[in-house]
Amino acid sequence: MKSYTPKEIVAILIAHGFELARIKGSHQVYVNRANGKRTVVPMHGKDLKKGTLHSILKQAGIELKERE
């Protein structure tokens, strides 16, 4: 799987109807008001680790086939 930066993940979340709810430190919380899902994206300057990426997308309800 390709690696993603936090900014790329945010773009994917926004495309799926998520919006920024709040910021705490270097973490941004995104909420989809249509389905009530919530996920947190760490806004660090490097690519997200594979496990973190999978966790974010699982919390958001975005399937593997939708990401590619």
PDB file of N, H, CA, C and O in Angstrom:
ATOM      1  N   MET A   1       0.833  -1.172   0.000  1.00  0.00           N
ATOM      2  CA  MET A   1       0.000   0.000   0.000  1.00  0.00           C
ATOM      3  C   MET A   1       0.886   1.246   0.000  1.00  0.00           C
ATOM      4  O   MET A   1       1.937   1.290   0.639  1.00  0.00           O
ATOM      5  N   LYS A   2       0.434   2.230  -0.721  1.00  0.00           N
ATOM      6  H   LYS A   2      -0.420   2.194  -1.240  1.00  0.00           H
ATOM      7  CA  LYS A   2       1.142   3.506  -0.807  1.00  0.00           C
ATOM      8  C   LYS A   2       1.112   4.211   0.554  1.00  0.00           C
ATOM      9  O   LYS A   2       0.151   4.065   1.308  1.00  0.00           O
ATOM     10  N   SER A   3       2.145   4.962   0.861  1.00  0.00           N
ATOM     11  H   SER A   3       2.926   5.080   0.248  1.00  0.00           H
ATOM     12  CA  SER A   3       2.143   5.736   2.105  1.00  0.00           C
ATOM     13  C   SER A   3       1.472   7.085   1.848  1.00  0.00           C
ATOM     14  O   SER A   3       1.527   7.617   0.739  1.00  0.00           O
ATOM     15  N   TYR A   4       0.846   7.622   2.875  1.00  0.00           N
ATOM     16  H   TYR A   4       0.802   7.190   3.776  1.00  0.00           H
ATOM     17  CA  TYR A   4       0.109   8.877   2.768  1.00  0.00           C
ATOM     18  C   TYR A   4       0.593   9.860   3.823  1.00  0.00           C
ATOM     19  O   TYR A   4       0.971   9.471   4.929  1.00  0.00           O
ATOM     20  N   THR A   5       0.577  11.134   3.467  1.00  0.00           N
ATOM     21  H   THR A   5       0.271  11.450   2.569  1.00  0.00           H
ATOM     22  CA  THR A   5       0.869  12.185   4.437  1.00  0.00           C
ATOM     23  C   THR A   5      -0.440  12.549   5.137  1.00  0.00           C
ATOM     24  O   THR A   5      -1.515  12.228   4.629  1.00  0.00           O
ATOM     25  N   PRO A   6      -0.370  13.205   6.282  1.00  0.00           N
ATOM     26  CA  PRO A   6      -1.600  13.628   6.951  1.00  0.00           C
ATOM     27  C   PRO A   6      -2.479  14.521   6.065  1.00  0.00           C
ATOM     28  O   PRO A   6      -3.705  14.419   6.114  1.00  0.00           O
ATOM     29  N   LYS A   7      -1.872  15.385   5.266  1.00  0.00           N
ATOM     30  H   LYS A   7      -0.876  15.468   5.227  1.00  0.00           H
ATOM     31  CA  LYS A   7      -2.646  16.273   4.394  1.00  0.00           C
ATOM     32  C   LYS A   7      -3.420  15.477   3.342  1.00  0.00           C
ATOM     33  O   LYS A   7      -4.550  15.833   3.007  1.00  0.00           O
ATOM     34  N   GLU A   8      -2.826  14.409   2.823  1.00  0.00           N
ATOM     35  H   GLU A   8      -1.909  14.120   3.095  1.00  0.00           H
ATOM     36  CA  GLU A   8      -3.522  13.569   1.849  1.00  0.00           C
ATOM     37  C   GLU A   8      -4.705  12.852   2.496  1.00  0.00           C
ATOM     38  O   GLU A   8      -5.765  12.723   1.884  1.00  0.00           O
ATOM     39  N   ILE A   9      -4.526  12.388   3.726  1.00  0.00           N
ATOM     40  H   ILE A   9      -3.665  12.493   4.223  1.00  0.00           H
ATOM     41  CA  ILE A   9      -5.612  11.723   4.450  1.00  0.00           C
ATOM     42  C   ILE A   9      -6.751  12.698   4.722  1.00  0.00           C
ATOM     43  O   ILE A   9      -7.922  12.340   4.594  1.00  0.00           O
ATOM     44  N   VAL A  10      -6.410  13.929   5.099  1.00  0.00           N
ATOM     45  H   VAL A  10      -5.459  14.220   5.203  1.00  0.00           H
ATOM     46  CA  VAL A  10      -7.435  14.948   5.341  1.00  0.00           C
ATOM     47  C   VAL A  10      -8.238  15.189   4.066  1.00  0.00           C
ATOM     48  O   VAL A  10      -9.460  15.323   4.126  1.00  0.00           O
ATOM     49  N   ALA A  11      -7.574  15.246   2.921  1.00  0.00           N
ATOM     50  H   ALA A  11      -6.581  15.137   2.872  1.00  0.00           H
ATOM     51  CA  ALA A  11      -8.267  15.450   1.640  1.00  0.00           C
ATOM     52  C   ALA A  11      -9.234  14.301   1.361  1.00  0.00           C
ATOM     53  O   ALA A  11     -10.339  14.528   0.867  1.00  0.00           O
ATOM     54  N   ILE A  12      -8.823  13.063   1.675  1.00  0.00           N
ATOM     55  H   ILE A  12      -7.926  12.878   2.076  1.00  0.00           H
ATOM     56  CA  ILE A  12      -9.691  11.901   1.493  1.00  0.00           C
ATOM     57  C   ILE A  12     -10.902  11.997   2.417  1.00  0.00           C
ATOM     58  O   ILE A  12     -12.031  11.739   1.999  1.00  0.00           O
ATOM     59  N   LEU A  13     -10.664  12.368   3.669  1.00  0.00           N
ATOM     60  H   LEU A  13      -9.747  12.577   4.008  1.00  0.00           H
ATOM     61  CA  LEU A  13     -11.765  12.492   4.630  1.00  0.00           C
ATOM     62  C   LEU A  13     -12.762  13.565   4.188  1.00  0.00           C
ATOM     63  O   LEU A  13     -13.972  13.346   4.242  1.00  0.00           O
ATOM     64  N   ILE A  14     -12.266  14.706   3.758  1.00  0.00           N
ATOM     65  H   ILE A  14     -11.282  14.883   3.714  1.00  0.00           H
ATOM     66  CA  ILE A  14     -13.138  15.790   3.310  1.00  0.00           C
ATOM     67  C   ILE A  14     -13.955  15.348   2.102  1.00  0.00           C
ATOM     68  O   ILE A  14     -15.133  15.685   1.991  1.00  0.00           O
ATOM     69  N   ALA A  15     -13.338  14.600   1.204  1.00  0.00           N
ATOM     70  H   ALA A  15     -12.380  14.326   1.294  1.00  0.00           H
ATOM     71  CA  ALA A  15     -14.054  14.092   0.028  1.00  0.00           C
ATOM     72  C   ALA A  15     -15.174  13.126   0.411  1.00  0.00           C
ATOM     73  O   ALA A  15     -16.127  12.942  -0.346  1.00  0.00           O
ATOM     74  N   HIS A  16     -15.055  12.510   1.591  1.00  0.00           N
ATOM     75  H   HIS A  16     -14.281  12.660   2.206  1.00  0.00           H
ATOM     76  CA  HIS A  16     -16.074  11.582   2.075  1.00  0.00           C
ATOM     77  C   HIS A  16     -17.040  12.246   3.066  1.00  0.00           C
ATOM     78  O   HIS A  16     -17.759  11.553   3.786  1.00  0.00           O
ATOM     79  N   GLY A  17     -17.060  13.561   3.105  1.00  0.00           N
ATOM     80  H   GLY A  17     -16.476  14.124   2.520  1.00  0.00           H
ATOM     81  CA  GLY A  17     -18.041  14.280   3.904  1.00  0.00           C
ATOM     82  C   GLY A  17     -17.627  14.631   5.316  1.00  0.00           C
ATOM     83  O   GLY A  17     -18.468  15.058   6.106  1.00  0.00           O
ATOM     84  N   PHE A  18     -16.369  14.468   5.660  1.00  0.00           N
ATOM     85  H   PHE A  18     -15.686  14.121   5.018  1.00  0.00           H
ATOM     86  CA  PHE A  18     -15.893  14.821   7.006  1.00  0.00           C
ATOM     87  C   PHE A  18     -15.538  16.296   7.049  1.00  0.00           C
ATOM     88  O   PHE A  18     -15.153  16.884   6.038  1.00  0.00           O
ATOM     89  N   GLU A  19     -15.669  16.883   8.222  1.00  0.00           N
ATOM     90  H   GLU A  19     -15.982  16.406   9.043  1.00  0.00           H
ATOM     91  CA  GLU A  19     -15.248  18.266   8.424  1.00  0.00           C
ATOM     92  C   GLU A  19     -14.508  18.375   9.745  1.00  0.00           C
ATOM     93  O   GLU A  19     -14.719  17.582  10.663  1.00  0.00           O
ATOM     94  N   LEU A  20     -13.643  19.364   9.825  1.00  0.00           N
ATOM     95  H   LEU A  20     -13.471  20.008   9.079  1.00  0.00           H
ATOM     96  CA  LEU A  20     -12.833  19.577  11.018  1.00  0.00           C
ATOM     97  C   LEU A  20     -13.719  19.997  12.177  1.00  0.00           C
ATOM     98  O   LEU A  20     -14.457  20.978  12.077  1.00  0.00           O
ATOM     99  N   ALA A  21     -13.647  19.250  13.286  1.00  0.00           N
ATOM    100  H   ALA A  21     -13.048  18.454  13.366  1.00  0.00           H
ATOM    101  CA  ALA A  21     -14.458  19.558  14.461  1.00  0.00           C
ATOM    102  C   ALA A  21     -13.653  20.338  15.487  1.00  0.00           C
ATOM    103  O   ALA A  21     -14.151  21.296  16.079  1.00  0.00           O
ATOM    104  N   ARG A  22     -12.395  19.923  15.697  1.00  0.00           N
ATOM    105  H   ARG A  22     -11.991  19.145  15.216  1.00  0.00           H
ATOM    106  CA  ARG A  22     -11.562  20.622  16.673  1.00  0.00           C
ATOM    107  C   ARG A  22     -10.107  20.210  16.489  1.00  0.00           C
ATOM    108  O   ARG A  22      -9.792  19.240  15.798  1.00  0.00           O
ATOM    109  N   ILE A  23      -9.232  20.979  17.129  1.00  0.00           N
ATOM    110  H   ILE A  23      -9.488  21.766  17.690  1.00  0.00           H
ATOM    111  CA  ILE A  23      -7.793  20.701  17.098  1.00  0.00           C
ATOM    112  C   ILE A  23      -7.305  20.672  18.532  1.00  0.00           C
ATOM    113  O   ILE A  23      -7.638  21.550  19.327  1.00  0.00           O
ATOM    114  N   LYS A  24      -6.515  19.661  18.861  1.00  0.00           N
ATOM    115  H   LYS A  24      -6.244  18.948  18.215  1.00  0.00           H
ATOM    116  CA  LYS A  24      -5.896  19.591  20.191  1.00  0.00           C
ATOM    117  C   LYS A  24      -4.425  19.244  19.967  1.00  0.00           C
ATOM    118  O   LYS A  24      -4.093  18.112  19.616  1.00  0.00           O
ATOM    119  N   GLY A  25      -3.565  20.209  20.167  1.00  0.00           N
ATOM    120  H   GLY A  25      -3.835  21.129  20.452  1.00  0.00           H
ATOM    121  CA  GLY A  25      -2.143  20.002  19.924  1.00  0.00           C
ATOM    122  C   GLY A  25      -1.893  19.754  18.451  1.00  0.00           C
ATOM    123  O   GLY A  25      -2.296  20.552  17.604  1.00  0.00           O
ATOM    124  N   SER A  26      -1.230  18.653  18.142  1.00  0.00           N
ATOM    125  H   SER A  26      -0.903  18.005  18.829  1.00  0.00           H
ATOM    126  CA  SER A  26      -0.929  18.331  16.749  1.00  0.00           C
ATOM    127  C   SER A  26      -1.924  17.333  16.156  1.00  0.00           C
ATOM    128  O   SER A  26      -1.665  16.743  15.108  1.00  0.00           O
ATOM    129  N   HIS A  27      -3.063  17.145  16.830  1.00  0.00           N
ATOM    130  H   HIS A  27      -3.273  17.625  17.681  1.00  0.00           H
ATOM    131  CA  HIS A  27      -4.072  16.211  16.345  1.00  0.00           C
ATOM    132  C   HIS A  27      -5.339  16.964  15.955  1.00  0.00           C
ATOM    133  O   HIS A  27      -5.788  17.866  16.662  1.00  0.00           O
ATOM    134  N   GLN A  28      -5.905  16.573  14.813  1.00  0.00           N
ATOM    135  H   GLN A  28      -5.540  15.840  14.239  1.00  0.00           H
ATOM    136  CA  GLN A  28      -7.132  17.185  14.334  1.00  0.00           C
ATOM    137  C   GLN A  28      -8.239  16.140  14.360  1.00  0.00           C
ATOM    138  O   GLN A  28      -8.038  15.006  13.926  1.00  0.00           O
ATOM    139  N   VAL A  29      -9.405  16.520  14.867  1.00  0.00           N
ATOM    140  H   VAL A  29      -9.568  17.442  15.220  1.00  0.00           H
ATOM    141  CA  VAL A  29     -10.546  15.618  14.959  1.00  0.00           C
ATOM    142  C   VAL A  29     -11.518  15.974  13.838  1.00  0.00           C
ATOM    143  O   VAL A  29     -11.944  17.121  13.709  1.00  0.00           O
ATOM    144  N   TYR A  30     -11.860  14.968  13.031  1.00  0.00           N
ATOM    145  H   TYR A  30     -11.514  14.036  13.137  1.00  0.00           H
ATOM    146  CA  TYR A  30     -12.793  15.143  11.923  1.00  0.00           C
ATOM    147  C   TYR A  30     -14.059  14.357  12.191  1.00  0.00           C
ATOM    148  O   TYR A  30     -14.017  13.234  12.692  1.00  0.00           O
ATOM    149  N   VAL A  31     -15.208  14.974  11.847  1.00  0.00           N
ATOM    150  H   VAL A  31     -15.242  15.887  11.440  1.00  0.00           H
ATOM    151  CA  VAL A  31     -16.507  14.370  12.095  1.00  0.00           C
ATOM    152  C   VAL A  31     -17.324  14.393  10.809  1.00  0.00           C
ATOM    153  O   VAL A  31     -17.302  15.363  10.051  1.00  0.00           O
ATOM    154  N   ASN A  32     -18.050  13.289  10.583  1.00  0.00           N
ATOM    155  H   ASN A  32     -18.068  12.501  11.198  1.00  0.00           H
ATOM    156  CA  ASN A  32     -18.995  13.234   9.475  1.00  0.00           C
ATOM    157  C   ASN A  32     -20.380  13.324  10.100  1.00  0.00           C
ATOM    158  O   ASN A  32     -20.848  12.372  10.724  1.00  0.00           O
ATOM    159  N   ARG A  33     -21.024  14.451   9.934  1.00  0.00           N
ATOM    160  H   ARG A  33     -20.644  15.224   9.427  1.00  0.00           H
ATOM    161  CA  ARG A  33     -22.318  14.681  10.578  1.00  0.00           C
ATOM    162  C   ARG A  33     -23.420  13.807   9.984  1.00  0.00           C
ATOM    163  O   ARG A  33     -24.422  13.554  10.652  1.00  0.00           O
ATOM    164  N   ALA A  34     -23.262  13.346   8.761  1.00  0.00           N
ATOM    165  H   ALA A  34     -22.447  13.551   8.218  1.00  0.00           H
ATOM    166  CA  ALA A  34     -24.283  12.516   8.121  1.00  0.00           C
ATOM    167  C   ALA A  34     -24.385  11.134   8.771  1.00  0.00           C
ATOM    168  O   ALA A  34     -25.486  10.612   8.946  1.00  0.00           O
ATOM    169  N   ASN A  35     -23.241  10.540   9.130  1.00  0.00           N
ATOM    170  H   ASN A  35     -22.346  10.965   8.989  1.00  0.00           H
ATOM    171  CA  ASN A  35     -23.283   9.183   9.695  1.00  0.00           C
ATOM    172  C   ASN A  35     -22.764   9.115  11.137  1.00  0.00           C
ATOM    173  O   ASN A  35     -22.781   8.044  11.744  1.00  0.00           O
ATOM    174  N   GLY A  36     -22.303  10.242  11.693  1.00  0.00           N
ATOM    175  H   GLY A  36     -22.289  11.112  11.200  1.00  0.00           H
ATOM    176  CA  GLY A  36     -21.869  10.287  13.084  1.00  0.00           C
ATOM    177  C   GLY A  36     -20.489   9.711  13.354  1.00  0.00           C
ATOM    178  O   GLY A  36     -20.105   9.570  14.515  1.00  0.00           O
ATOM    179  N   LYS A  37     -19.738   9.377  12.321  1.00  0.00           N
ATOM    180  H   LYS A  37     -20.050   9.491  11.378  1.00  0.00           H
ATOM    181  CA  LYS A  37     -18.391   8.822  12.513  1.00  0.00           C
ATOM    182  C   LYS A  37     -17.410   9.927  12.845  1.00  0.00           C
ATOM    183  O   LYS A  37     -17.581  11.079  12.447  1.00  0.00           O
ATOM    184  N   ARG A  38     -16.355   9.542  13.598  1.00  0.00           N
ATOM    185  H   ARG A  38     -16.216   8.606  13.922  1.00  0.00           H
ATOM    186  CA  ARG A  38     -15.343  10.501  14.039  1.00  0.00           C
ATOM    187  C   ARG A  38     -13.985   9.834  13.950  1.00  0.00           C
ATOM    188  O   ARG A  38     -13.853   8.644  14.234  1.00  0.00           O
ATOM    189  N   THR A  39     -12.980  10.594  13.559  1.00  0.00           N
ATOM    190  H   THR A  39     -13.088  11.562  13.329  1.00  0.00           H
ATOM    191  CA  THR A  39     -11.619  10.073  13.498  1.00  0.00           C
ATOM    192  C   THR A  39     -10.623  11.182  13.819  1.00  0.00           C
ATOM    193  O   THR A  39     -10.919  12.364  13.650  1.00  0.00           O
ATOM    194  N   VAL A  40      -9.451  10.792  14.280  1.00  0.00           N
ATOM    195  H   VAL A  40      -9.210   9.831  14.418  1.00  0.00           H
ATOM    196  CA  VAL A  40      -8.400  11.733  14.663  1.00  0.00           C
ATOM    197  C   VAL A  40      -7.203  11.540  13.738  1.00  0.00           C
ATOM    198  O   VAL A  40      -6.763  10.415  13.505  1.00  0.00           O
ATOM    199  N   VAL A  41      -6.684  12.643  13.216  1.00  0.00           N
ATOM    200  H   VAL A  41      -7.041  13.558  13.405  1.00  0.00           H
ATOM    201  CA  VAL A  41      -5.517  12.601  12.329  1.00  0.00           C
ATOM    202  C   VAL A  41      -4.364  13.326  13.003  1.00  0.00           C
ATOM    203  O   VAL A  41      -4.473  14.514  13.304  1.00  0.00           O
ATOM    204  N   PRO A  42      -3.240  12.616  13.248  1.00  0.00           N
ATOM    205  CA  PRO A  42      -2.053  13.286  13.794  1.00  0.00           C
ATOM    206  C   PRO A  42      -1.372  14.083  12.674  1.00  0.00           C
ATOM    207  O   PRO A  42      -0.976  13.508  11.660  1.00  0.00           O
ATOM    208  N   MET A  43      -1.237  15.373  12.848  1.00  0.00           N
ATOM    209  H   MET A  43      -1.558  15.840  13.672  1.00  0.00           H
ATOM    210  CA  MET A  43      -0.684  16.241  11.808  1.00  0.00           C
ATOM    211  C   MET A  43       0.818  16.427  12.017  1.00  0.00           C
ATOM    212  O   MET A  43       1.282  17.518  12.348  1.00  0.00           O
ATOM    213  N   HIS A  44       1.556  15.358  11.820  1.00  0.00           N
ATOM    214  H   HIS A  44       1.179  14.472  11.551  1.00  0.00           H
ATOM    215  CA  HIS A  44       3.007  15.398  11.942  1.00  0.00           C
ATOM    216  C   HIS A  44       3.594  15.581  10.557  1.00  0.00           C
ATOM    217  O   HIS A  44       2.888  15.395   9.567  1.00  0.00           O
ATOM    218  N   GLY A  45       4.841  15.933  10.458  1.00  0.00           N
ATOM    219  H   GLY A  45       5.415  16.084  11.263  1.00  0.00           H
ATOM    220  CA  GLY A  45       5.455  16.281   9.189  1.00  0.00           C
ATOM    221  C   GLY A  45       5.904  15.114   8.332  1.00  0.00           C
ATOM    222  O   GLY A  45       6.584  15.326   7.328  1.00  0.00           O
ATOM    223  N   LYS A  46       5.551  13.895   8.690  1.00  0.00           N
ATOM    224  H   LYS A  46       4.999  13.723   9.505  1.00  0.00           H
ATOM    225  CA  LYS A  46       6.006  12.742   7.922  1.00  0.00           C
ATOM    226  C   LYS A  46       4.826  11.851   7.543  1.00  0.00           C
ATOM    227  O   LYS A  46       3.703  12.059   8.002  1.00  0.00           O
ATOM    228  N   ASP A  47       5.096  10.862   6.704  1.00  0.00           N
ATOM    229  H   ASP A  47       6.009  10.693   6.331  1.00  0.00           H
ATOM    230  CA  ASP A  47       4.052   9.926   6.304  1.00  0.00           C
ATOM    231  C   ASP A  47       3.527   9.172   7.521  1.00  0.00           C
ATOM    232  O   ASP A  47       4.259   8.905   8.475  1.00  0.00           O
ATOM    233  N   LEU A  48       2.232   8.835   7.462  1.00  0.00           N
ATOM    234  H   LEU A  48       1.637   9.052   6.688  1.00  0.00           H
ATOM    235  CA  LEU A  48       1.623   8.072   8.548  1.00  0.00           C
ATOM    236  C   LEU A  48       2.066   6.617   8.471  1.00  0.00           C
ATOM    237  O   LEU A  48       2.254   6.077   7.381  1.00  0.00           O
ATOM    238  N   LYS A  49       2.231   5.990   9.618  1.00  0.00           N
ATOM    239  H   LYS A  49       2.078   6.428  10.504  1.00  0.00           H
ATOM    240  CA  LYS A  49       2.567   4.579   9.654  1.00  0.00           C
ATOM    241  C   LYS A  49       1.359   3.786   9.170  1.00  0.00           C
ATOM    242  O   LYS A  49       0.219   4.241   9.263  1.00  0.00           O
ATOM    243  N   LYS A  50       1.629   2.602   8.658  1.00  0.00           N
ATOM    244  H   LYS A  50       2.555   2.232   8.582  1.00  0.00           H
ATOM    245  CA  LYS A  50       0.591   1.769   8.068  1.00  0.00           C
ATOM    246  C   LYS A  50      -0.556   1.486   9.047  1.00  0.00           C
ATOM    247  O   LYS A  50      -1.725   1.579   8.671  1.00  0.00           O
ATOM    248  N   GLY A  51      -0.234   1.147  10.281  1.00  0.00           N
ATOM    249  H   GLY A  51       0.715   1.072  10.587  1.00  0.00           H
ATOM    250  CA  GLY A  51      -1.255   0.847  11.280  1.00  0.00           C
ATOM    251  C   GLY A  51      -2.105   2.057  11.618  1.00  0.00           C
ATOM    252  O   GLY A  51      -3.318   1.939  11.797  1.00  0.00           O
ATOM    253  N   THR A  52      -1.475   3.220  11.707  1.00  0.00           N
ATOM    254  H   THR A  52      -0.490   3.316  11.562  1.00  0.00           H
ATOM    255  CA  THR A  52      -2.207   4.458  11.984  1.00  0.00           C
ATOM    256  C   THR A  52      -3.154   4.778  10.840  1.00  0.00           C
ATOM    257  O   THR A  52      -4.300   5.169  11.064  1.00  0.00           O
ATOM    258  N   LEU A  53      -2.675   4.611   9.619  1.00  0.00           N
ATOM    259  H   LEU A  53      -1.745   4.293   9.437  1.00  0.00           H
ATOM    260  CA  LEU A  53      -3.494   4.859   8.432  1.00  0.00           C
ATOM    261  C   LEU A  53      -4.714   3.939   8.419  1.00  0.00           C
ATOM    262  O   LEU A  53      -5.834   4.393   8.188  1.00  0.00           O
ATOM    263  N   HIS A  54      -4.495   2.651   8.665  1.00  0.00           N
ATOM    264  H   HIS A  54      -3.585   2.282   8.852  1.00  0.00           H
ATOM    265  CA  HIS A  54      -5.602   1.687   8.683  1.00  0.00           C
ATOM    266  C   HIS A  54      -6.609   2.052   9.770  1.00  0.00           C
ATOM    267  O   HIS A  54      -7.816   1.955   9.547  1.00  0.00           O
ATOM    268  N   SER A  55      -6.135   2.467  10.933  1.00  0.00           N
ATOM    269  H   SER A  55      -5.155   2.545  11.113  1.00  0.00           H
ATOM    270  CA  SER A  55      -7.010   2.830  12.039  1.00  0.00           C
ATOM    271  C   SER A  55      -7.871   4.045  11.691  1.00  0.00           C
ATOM    272  O   SER A  55      -9.070   4.056  11.969  1.00  0.00           O
ATOM    273  N   ILE A  56      -7.272   5.054  11.093  1.00  0.00           N
ATOM    274  H   ILE A  56      -6.298   5.046  10.867  1.00  0.00           H
ATOM    275  CA  ILE A  56      -8.005   6.264  10.714  1.00  0.00           C
ATOM    276  C   ILE A  56      -9.111   5.915   9.718  1.00  0.00           C
ATOM    277  O   ILE A  56     -10.256   6.339   9.871  1.00  0.00           O
ATOM    278  N   LEU A  57      -8.753   5.143   8.702  1.00  0.00           N
ATOM    279  H   LEU A  57      -7.822   4.799   8.577  1.00  0.00           H
ATOM    280  CA  LEU A  57      -9.738   4.805   7.674  1.00  0.00           C
ATOM    281  C   LEU A  57     -10.815   3.864   8.199  1.00  0.00           C
ATOM    282  O   LEU A  57     -11.961   3.938   7.756  1.00  0.00           O
ATOM    283  N   LYS A  58     -10.473   2.983   9.133  1.00  0.00           N
ATOM    284  H   LYS A  58      -9.542   2.923   9.494  1.00  0.00           H
ATOM    285  CA  LYS A  58     -11.459   2.094   9.743  1.00  0.00           C
ATOM    286  C   LYS A  58     -12.449   2.909  10.572  1.00  0.00           C
ATOM    287  O   LYS A  58     -13.657   2.691  10.484  1.00  0.00           O
ATOM    288  N   GLN A  59     -11.945   3.844  11.374  1.00  0.00           N
ATOM    289  H   GLN A  59     -10.963   4.020  11.445  1.00  0.00           H
ATOM    290  CA  GLN A  59     -12.812   4.702  12.177  1.00  0.00           C
ATOM    291  C   GLN A  59     -13.738   5.525  11.284  1.00  0.00           C
ATOM    292  O   GLN A  59     -14.887   5.783  11.641  1.00  0.00           O
ATOM    293  N   ALA A  60     -13.233   5.932  10.125  1.00  0.00           N
ATOM    294  H   ALA A  60     -12.299   5.722   9.834  1.00  0.00           H
ATOM    295  CA  ALA A  60     -14.015   6.757   9.199  1.00  0.00           C
ATOM    296  C   ALA A  60     -15.000   5.924   8.392  1.00  0.00           C
ATOM    297  O   ALA A  60     -15.912   6.476   7.777  1.00  0.00           O
ATOM    298  N   GLY A  61     -14.832   4.598   8.383  1.00  0.00           N
ATOM    299  H   GLY A  61     -14.091   4.150   8.883  1.00  0.00           H
ATOM    300  CA  GLY A  61     -15.715   3.736   7.611  1.00  0.00           C
ATOM    301  C   GLY A  61     -15.412   3.741   6.133  1.00  0.00           C
ATOM    302  O   GLY A  61     -16.298   3.500   5.314  1.00  0.00           O
ATOM    303  N   ILE A  62     -14.153   4.016   5.780  1.00  0.00           N
ATOM    304  H   ILE A  62     -13.433   4.212   6.446  1.00  0.00           H
ATOM    305  CA  ILE A  62     -13.738   4.037   4.380  1.00  0.00           C
ATOM    306  C   ILE A  62     -13.085   2.701   4.063  1.00  0.00           C
ATOM    307  O   ILE A  62     -12.119   2.303   4.714  1.00  0.00           O
ATOM    308  N   GLU A  63     -13.619   2.007   3.054  1.00  0.00           N
ATOM    309  H   GLU A  63     -14.404   2.330   2.526  1.00  0.00           H
ATOM    310  CA  GLU A  63     -13.130   0.680   2.680  1.00  0.00           C
ATOM    311  C   GLU A  63     -11.855   0.772   1.835  1.00  0.00           C
ATOM    312  O   GLU A  63     -11.581   1.800   1.216  1.00  0.00           O
ATOM    313  N   LEU A  64     -11.101  -0.292   1.820  1.00  0.00           N
ATOM    314  H   LEU A  64     -11.324  -1.127   2.322  1.00  0.00           H
ATOM    315  CA  LEU A  64      -9.850  -0.370   1.057  1.00  0.00           C
ATOM    316  C   LEU A  64     -10.069  -0.037  -0.408  1.00  0.00           C
ATOM    317  O   LEU A  64      -9.290   0.726  -0.980  1.00  0.00           O
ATOM    318  N   LYS A  65     -11.097  -0.582  -1.031  1.00  0.00           N
ATOM    319  H   LYS A  65     -11.730  -1.202  -0.567  1.00  0.00           H
ATOM    320  CA  LYS A  65     -11.339  -0.331  -2.454  1.00  0.00           C
ATOM    321  C   LYS A  65     -11.675   1.126  -2.733  1.00  0.00           C
ATOM    322  O   LYS A  65     -11.423   1.609  -3.837  1.00  0.00           O
ATOM    323  N   GLU A  66     -12.244   1.847  -1.748  1.00  0.00           N
ATOM    324  H   GLU A  66     -12.448   1.454  -0.852  1.00  0.00           H
ATOM    325  CA  GLU A  66     -12.551   3.259  -1.917  1.00  0.00           C
ATOM    326  C   GLU A  66     -11.298   4.124  -1.872  1.00  0.00           C
ATOM    327  O   GLU A  66     -11.279   5.212  -2.448  1.00  0.00           O
ATOM    328  N   ARG A  67     -10.239   3.651  -1.187  1.00  0.00           N
ATOM    329  H   ARG A  67     -10.254   2.767  -0.719  1.00  0.00           H
ATOM    330  CA  ARG A  67      -9.028   4.447  -0.991  1.00  0.00           C
ATOM    331  C   ARG A  67      -8.150   4.428  -2.227  1.00  0.00           C
ATOM    332  O   ARG A  67      -7.369   5.358  -2.427  1.00  0.00           O
ATOM    333  N   GLU A  68      -8.247   3.417  -3.054  1.00  0.00           N
ATOM    334  H   GLU A  68      -8.882   2.661  -2.892  1.00  0.00           H
ATOM    335  CA  GLU A  68      -7.301   3.287  -4.162  1.00  0.00           C
ATOM    336  C   GLU A  68      -7.790   3.919  -5.423  1.00  0.00           C
ATOM    337  O   GLU A  68      -7.095   3.886  -6.439  1.00  0.00           O
TER     338      GLU A  68
END
